[in-house]
Amino acid sequence: MAATSTPYGLKPVNLIGGQAFNGGVIREVKLSTNNTVAFYTGDLIQLSSAGNPQPLAATITTGTTAGVIGVCVGVSYVDPNLKYQVYAQTLPANAITGGYTNVTIHVCDDPDQLYQIQGSAAFGTLTNGAAGAIGKNAALGNFGGNATTGLSTVNLVVGANGGSLASTATLAMRVVDVVTATAGDAYPDLIVKFNQGAHSYYFATGV
């Protein structure tokens, strides 16, 4: 359990429905235009109209945000100082103008992917305890990253007493399971997946 808030973004753990899991389907997406914000492992990734990846800076809702292709699981680039290809957890802002070349963002893009994520607060008196969270929808929040760890700071907005867990169809994520849910767990870990209309592959509008 977690007594402190230490979000780590979205971490691929399995596929829905017992499908074979080999660590996640990874697509390398080329970054050819300058990024104004850093990429972190665990970030949600969206394609621009020109097909360039960019980390989302705000929560998404179903049927409204085109181009969300999955979650960043790492980056690679030719370092401007080292002059060879580097594999890392984060890419700094303004990398292209800073001399980084051959930049790719590694994205777990399977729409059936399950992810582990930290909740923003305890479930408290949610009906039926933690089990009452399963099957609910929730939003993503706390966008940004930790430059020391290279991990995203995105979490699942569950709210005090589970107030933000709901049946609302526009919320982007579905809670599939709860990893930790003891009475003293201030920041529970949950298993989630994209709802229909949140992931680009299950959303008819293109970029």
Buried (B, 14 or more C-beta within 10 A) or exposed (E): EBEEBEBBBBBBBBBBEEEEBEEBBBBEBEBEBBBEBBBBBBBBBBBEEEEBBBBBEEBBBBBEBBBBBBBBBBBBBBBEEEEEEEEBBBBBEBBBEEEBEEBBBBBBBBBBBBBBBBBBBBBEEBEEBBEBBBEBBBBBBBBBBBEEBBBBBBBBBBBEBBEBBBEEEBBBBBBBBBBBBEEEBEBBBBBBBBBEBBBBEBBEEEB
